[in-house]
Amino acid sequence: MAKKTRRSRRKRKTTPTPVVKQRPQPALVQEVSAEPGLDLSQEYAYVFTDLRRIAIIAAVMFALLFALAFALR
């Protein structure tokens, strides 16, 4: 193993960099208008089925947790 030295390190003198405050740029907003004949429930039907599936799985997992908590005591 190499021997550790106790040399003091020089402190670097640096000048602080100037902070320039910039104004936030206004965000570009696009207006989205729904078409009059567009049915969102049909368009996003897969989202509702996925959410229902997630809710069912979560309920089963919570029930399993409670059952195991009582069974393992």
Secondary structure, 3 states (H helix, E strand, C coil): CCCCCCCCCCCCCCCCCCCCCCCCCCCCCCCCCCCCCCCHHHHCHHHHHHHHHHHHHHHHHHHHHHHHHHHCC
